[in-house]
């Protein structure tokens, strides 16, 4: 919606009762919302996807529905939400008031997520906003003791502001309360590496967010059973294809700040995620090694293979030093119960790491 119809479109709009948060420069360290980093909220494929994501683990449920006209919001569309979270945190760090009602220029957003600022990217941005608005999410996350299901879209409404001559002056959108509240609560936000935006593959982007959430800056990192990662990703790919994709990513080592190693224990295939020595981003909050993430949910997502994704191979990998006390038992939801039971049976330091 734009131009002369702008005022008519505001009738009944949330923008009538919200003070606008006017983005000044757009420069801010990128930050991500923890809940979005560890559950399957987005399609991992650029191919339009309609099939729902249906995910359940313990007391957590996530359902994501895409509309046929636009398809489900993708992990690339999530850059808009990362940018919004970054702006909120940066503004509040400077004592400024924020709001769910954003007013900004496309240039600010595109520049903030490392994209070109030409007309083509502007058209792609509008398509992203359309998918974010039309995607419907239902979840029990952060909904109180009764575990009520909350339903919303990633963007409640958005608008393009133009002159009579058709020149774009700016944009506006309104974030849902569920997302905004999860950003204002600093314990639910993590700083991410700006190089995240350079990752071109959907699984690579998803895997970085899992690494940042769970491995964080812990010296021993985190260990996942690949079948569990498959469930967490919401991928529609066969588990054998998904495992092959992870092996290829581990060979290329494209994740900024992390190294990946494929391990095997009997018939189980595992992925170890370990931070490198130096990070290019500061630590906002200590990473909670026992963060809840969901382990046994059955999800669906149109994630394709990433064999054709452009990342140059790394000539050397980090030394294959096994961690004798990998933190498997500390989080039943983040590592499969089958794997945890196997490790406990060998007594690999479980008593020292068990957390109530």
C-alpha positions as CSV (number, residue, x, y, z in Angstrom):
1,X,0.0,0.0,0.0
2,X,1.4,3.4,-0.9
3,X,0.8,7.0,-2.1
4,X,-2.6,8.6,-1.7
5,X,-4.1,5.5,-0.1
6,X,-1.8,5.7,2.8
7,X,-4.0,7.5,5.2
8,X,-7.1,5.4,4.3
9,X,-5.0,2.2,5.0
10,X,-4.2,3.4,8.5
11,X,-7.9,3.1,9.5
12,X,-8.0,0.3,12.1
13,X,-4.2,0.1,12.0
14,X,-2.1,-0.5,15.0
15,X,0.0,2.4,13.9
16,X,-2.8,4.7,15.1
17,X,-2.1,3.8,18.7
18,X,1.7,3.1,18.6
19,X,4.4,5.7,18.7
20,X,6.8,5.2,15.7
21,X,10.3,4.0,16.3
22,X,12.2,6.0,13.7
23,X,15.5,4.3,12.7
24,X,18.2,6.9,12.6
25,X,21.1,5.3,10.8
26,X,20.5,1.6,10.6
27,X,24.0,0.8,11.9
28,X,23.9,-1.8,14.7
29,X,25.6,-5.0,15.7
30,X,23.5,-7.9,14.4
31,X,21.5,-9.7,17.1
32,X,19.2,-12.7,16.8
33,X,16.3,-13.9,19.0
34,X,17.1,-17.2,20.8
35,X,13.7,-18.8,20.2
36,X,14.1,-18.3,16.5
37,X,17.6,-19.8,16.5
38,X,16.7,-23.2,18.0
39,X,13.3,-24.1,16.5
40,X,12.1,-24.6,12.9
41,X,10.3,-21.4,12.2
42,X,11.4,-20.8,8.6
43,X,11.7,-22.6,5.3
44,X,15.3,-23.5,4.5
45,X,14.7,-23.4,0.7
46,X,14.2,-20.5,-1.7
47,X,11.7,-22.7,-3.6
48,X,8.2,-21.5,-2.6
49,X,6.9,-23.8,0.1
50,X,3.4,-24.4,1.3
51,X,3.6,-27.6,3.4
52,X,3.3,-26.7,7.1
53,X,6.0,-27.1,9.7
54,X,4.6,-29.2,12.5
55,X,7.0,-29.5,15.4
56,X,6.5,-30.7,19.0
57,X,9.1,-31.5,21.7
58,X,8.3,-31.9,25.3
59,X,6.1,-28.9,26.2
60,X,7.0,-26.9,23.1
61,X,4.9,-26.7,20.0
62,X,5.5,-24.8,16.8
63,X,3.3,-24.7,13.7
64,X,4.1,-22.6,10.7
65,X,1.7,-22.2,7.8
66,X,2.6,-20.6,4.4
67,X,0.0,-19.1,2.1
68,X,-0.2,-20.3,-1.5
69,X,0.1,-16.8,-2.9
70,X,3.5,-16.0,-1.3
71,X,4.8,-19.2,0.3
72,X,6.3,-19.6,3.7
73,X,8.8,-17.1,5.0
74,X,12.3,-18.3,4.4
75,X,15.5,-18.1,6.5
76,X,16.6,-15.3,4.2
77,X,13.4,-13.4,5.0
78,X,14.4,-13.7,8.7
79,X,17.1,-11.2,8.0
80,X,14.4,-8.5,8.4
81,X,13.7,-9.7,11.9
82,X,17.4,-9.9,12.8
83,X,17.8,-6.3,11.6
84,X,14.8,-5.2,13.6
85,X,16.1,-6.9,16.8
86,X,19.5,-5.3,16.2
87,X,17.9,-1.8,16.0
88,X,15.8,-2.3,19.1
89,X,18.8,-3.4,21.2
90,X,21.1,-0.7,19.9
91,X,18.5,2.0,20.5
92,X,17.8,0.8,24.1
93,X,21.5,0.7,24.7
94,X,21.5,4.4,24.1
95,X,18.5,5.1,26.3
96,X,16.1,5.6,23.4
97,X,12.5,4.5,23.4
98,X,11.5,1.8,21.0
99,X,8.3,0.5,19.5
100,X,6.9,-2.3,17.5
101,X,6.0,0.3,14.9
102,X,9.1,0.8,12.7
103,X,9.7,3.7,10.3
104,X,12.8,3.4,8.1
105,X,14.2,3.5,4.6
106,X,14.9,0.4,2.5
107,X,18.5,1.5,2.2
108,X,18.9,1.3,6.0
109,X,17.6,-2.3,6.2
110,X,19.4,-3.6,3.1
111,X,22.7,-2.1,4.2
112,X,22.2,-3.5,7.7
113,X,22.0,-7.0,6.4
114,X,24.9,-6.7,4.0
115,X,22.9,-6.6,0.8
116,X,23.2,-4.4,-2.3
117,X,20.9,-1.4,-2.3
118,X,19.7,-1.4,-5.9
119,X,16.2,-1.7,-7.3
120,X,16.3,-5.5,-7.6
121,X,17.1,-5.9,-3.9
122,X,14.3,-3.4,-3.1
123,X,11.8,-5.6,-5.0
124,X,13.1,-8.7,-3.2
125,X,12.7,-6.9,0.1
126,X,9.0,-6.2,-0.6
127,X,8.6,-9.9,-1.5
128,X,10.2,-10.8,1.9
129,X,7.8,-8.5,3.7
130,X,4.8,-10.1,1.9
131,X,5.9,-13.6,3.0
132,X,6.6,-12.5,6.6
133,X,3.1,-10.9,6.8
134,X,1.3,-13.9,5.2
135,X,3.1,-16.6,7.2
136,X,1.1,-17.7,10.2
137,X,2.8,-19.1,13.3
138,X,1.2,-20.8,16.3
139,X,3.4,-21.7,19.3
140,X,3.2,-22.4,23.0
141,X,6.7,-20.8,23.6
142,X,6.7,-18.1,26.3
143,X,2.9,-18.4,26.8
144,X,2.7,-19.0,30.6
145,X,2.0,-21.9,32.9
146,X,-1.1,-23.0,30.9
147,X,0.9,-23.4,27.7
148,X,-1.6,-21.6,25.7
149,X,-1.0,-21.4,21.9
150,X,-0.2,-18.0,20.6
151,X,-0.9,-17.2,16.9
152,X,0.6,-14.4,14.9
153,X,2.5,-13.4,11.7
154,X,6.1,-12.2,11.7
155,X,4.9,-8.7,10.5
156,X,1.4,-7.5,11.4
157,X,1.3,-4.9,8.6
158,X,3.7,-3.0,6.4
159,X,3.5,0.0,4.1
160,X,5.5,1.6,1.4
161,X,5.5,5.4,1.6
162,X,5.9,7.2,-1.8
163,X,5.5,10.7,-3.2
164,X,2.9,11.5,-5.9
165,X,5.6,11.0,-8.4
166,X,6.2,7.5,-7.2
167,X,9.5,8.0,-5.4
168,X,9.9,5.8,-2.4
169,X,10.4,7.9,0.8
170,X,10.4,5.2,3.3
171,X,8.7,2.1,4.7
172,X,6.8,1.2,7.9
173,X,6.0,-2.1,9.5
174,X,4.6,-3.4,12.8
175,X,6.1,-6.3,14.6
176,X,4.1,-8.8,16.6
177,X,4.1,-8.5,20.4
178,X,5.5,-12.1,20.8
179,X,8.7,-11.2,18.8
180,X,9.1,-7.7,20.2
181,X,8.8,-8.9,23.8
182,X,11.4,-11.6,23.1
183,X,13.9,-8.9,21.9
184,X,13.2,-6.4,24.8
185,X,14.1,-9.3,27.2
186,X,17.9,-9.2,26.8
187,X,18.3,-12.7,28.1
188,X,16.6,-13.9,24.9
189,X,18.9,-12.1,22.4
190,X,22.4,-13.1,21.2
191,X,24.9,-11.2,19.1
192,X,25.8,-12.9,15.8
193,X,28.7,-12.6,13.5
194,X,28.1,-10.1,10.6
195,X,29.5,-12.7,8.2
196,X,26.3,-14.7,8.9
197,X,24.7,-12.7,6.1
198,X,27.2,-13.9,3.7
199,X,26.1,-17.5,4.1
200,X,24.2,-18.4,0.9
201,X,22.8,-21.9,1.8
202,X,19.7,-22.3,3.9
203,X,21.0,-25.2,5.9
204,X,24.3,-23.3,6.5
205,X,22.4,-20.3,7.9
206,X,20.2,-22.6,10.1
207,X,23.3,-24.5,11.3
208,X,25.1,-21.3,12.2
209,X,22.1,-20.2,14.4
210,X,22.1,-23.6,16.1
211,X,25.8,-23.3,16.7
212,X,25.6,-19.8,18.1
213,X,22.7,-20.7,20.4
214,X,24.0,-24.0,21.7
215,X,27.8,-24.1,21.3
216,X,28.2,-20.4,21.9
217,X,31.7,-19.6,23.2
218,X,32.0,-22.9,25.2
219,X,35.4,-24.4,24.7
220,X,34.1,-27.9,24.2
221,X,31.2,-26.7,22.0
222,X,28.2,-29.0,21.6
223,X,27.5,-32.5,20.2
224,X,24.3,-33.4,18.3
225,X,23.1,-36.7,16.9
226,X,22.4,-36.0,13.2
227,X,19.0,-37.6,13.3
228,X,18.1,-35.1,16.1
229,X,19.4,-32.2,14.0
230,X,17.2,-33.4,11.1
231,X,14.1,-33.1,13.4
232,X,15.2,-29.7,14.7
233,X,15.7,-28.3,11.2
234,X,12.2,-29.1,10.0
235,X,13.7,-30.4,6.8
236,X,11.7,-32.3,4.2
237,X,14.8,-33.9,2.8
238,X,15.4,-37.6,3.6
239,X,17.6,-38.0,6.6
240,X,20.3,-39.6,4.4
241,X,20.3,-36.6,2.1
242,X,20.3,-34.3,5.1
243,X,23.3,-36.1,6.6
244,X,25.1,-35.9,3.3
245,X,24.5,-32.2,3.2
246,X,26.0,-31.8,6.7
247,X,29.1,-33.8,5.7
248,X,29.6,-31.5,2.7
249,X,29.3,-28.4,4.9
250,X,31.7,-29.9,7.4
251,X,34.2,-30.3,4.6
252,X,33.9,-26.7,3.5
253,X,33.8,-25.2,7.1
254,X,31.8,-22.1,6.1
255,X,30.4,-21.1,9.5
256,X,32.0,-18.0,10.9
257,X,33.4,-18.6,14.3
258,X,32.7,-22.4,14.4
259,X,34.3,-25.6,13.2
260,X,32.3,-28.8,12.5
261,X,33.4,-32.4,12.8
262,X,31.5,-35.5,11.8
263,X,31.9,-38.3,14.4
264,X,30.5,-41.8,14.6
265,X,29.6,-43.9,17.6
266,X,28.4,-47.4,16.5
267,X,25.6,-46.8,14.0
268,X,25.0,-43.3,15.1
269,X,26.4,-40.3,13.2
270,X,27.1,-37.2,15.2
271,X,28.0,-33.6,14.5
272,X,30.3,-31.8,16.9
273,X,30.2,-28.0,16.8
274,X,33.1,-26.2,18.4
275,X,34.0,-22.5,18.6
276,X,37.3,-21.3,17.1
277,X,39.7,-19.5,19.3
278,X,38.9,-15.9,18.2
279,X,35.5,-14.4,17.7
280,X,34.7,-11.3,15.7
281,X,31.7,-10.4,17.9
282,X,31.4,-9.6,21.6
283,X,29.5,-11.8,24.1
284,X,26.2,-10.3,25.2
285,X,25.1,-12.9,27.6
286,X,26.8,-16.2,28.6
287,X,25.4,-19.0,26.4
288,X,23.3,-21.3,28.5
289,X,24.6,-24.8,27.8
290,X,21.4,-26.3,29.1
291,X,19.1,-24.1,26.9
292,X,15.8,-25.8,25.9
293,X,15.6,-26.5,22.2
294,X,13.3,-29.4,21.4
295,X,14.7,-32.8,20.5
296,X,12.1,-35.3,19.2
297,X,9.8,-33.1,17.2
298,X,8.8,-34.2,13.7
299,X,9.1,-31.2,11.5
300,X,8.7,-30.5,7.8
301,X,10.4,-27.9,5.7
302,X,11.4,-27.5,2.1
303,X,15.1,-27.7,2.7
304,X,17.1,-28.7,-0.4
305,X,20.6,-29.9,-0.6
306,X,23.4,-27.4,-0.6
307,X,26.0,-29.1,-2.8
308,X,25.9,-26.2,-5.2
309,X,26.3,-23.5,-2.6
310,X,29.3,-21.3,-3.2
311,X,31.9,-21.5,-0.4
312,X,35.5,-22.1,-1.1
313,X,37.0,-25.2,0.7
314,X,39.1,-24.8,3.7
315,X,42.6,-26.4,3.4
316,X,43.0,-27.2,7.1
317,X,40.5,-28.2,9.8
318,X,40.8,-27.9,13.5
319,X,42.6,-30.8,15.3
320,X,40.4,-33.8,15.9
321,X,40.6,-33.5,19.7
322,X,37.7,-35.4,21.2
323,X,36.0,-34.0,24.2
324,X,35.8,-36.8,26.8
325,X,33.0,-35.0,28.6
326,X,30.8,-33.7,25.9
327,X,27.7,-32.0,27.3
328,X,25.1,-34.5,26.1
329,X,23.2,-35.2,29.3
330,X,22.9,-31.5,30.3
331,X,20.1,-31.0,27.8
332,X,17.8,-33.8,26.9
333,X,16.0,-31.6,24.3
334,X,19.2,-30.5,22.6
335,X,20.7,-33.9,22.2
336,X,18.7,-37.1,21.6
337,X,17.7,-39.1,24.6
338,X,19.1,-42.2,22.9
339,X,22.6,-40.6,22.6
340,X,22.4,-39.3,26.2
341,X,21.6,-42.7,27.6
342,X,24.5,-44.3,25.7
343,X,26.9,-41.7,27.1
344,X,25.5,-42.1,30.6
345,X,26.0,-45.9,30.3
346,X,29.7,-45.3,29.8
347,X,29.9,-42.9,32.8
348,X,31.5,-40.1,30.7
349,X,31.4,-37.5,33.5
350,X,27.7,-37.4,33.5
351,X,27.4,-36.8,37.3
352,X,29.6,-33.7,37.0
353,X,27.5,-32.2,34.3
354,X,23.9,-33.1,35.3
355,X,21.8,-30.0,35.9
356,X,18.5,-30.0,37.8
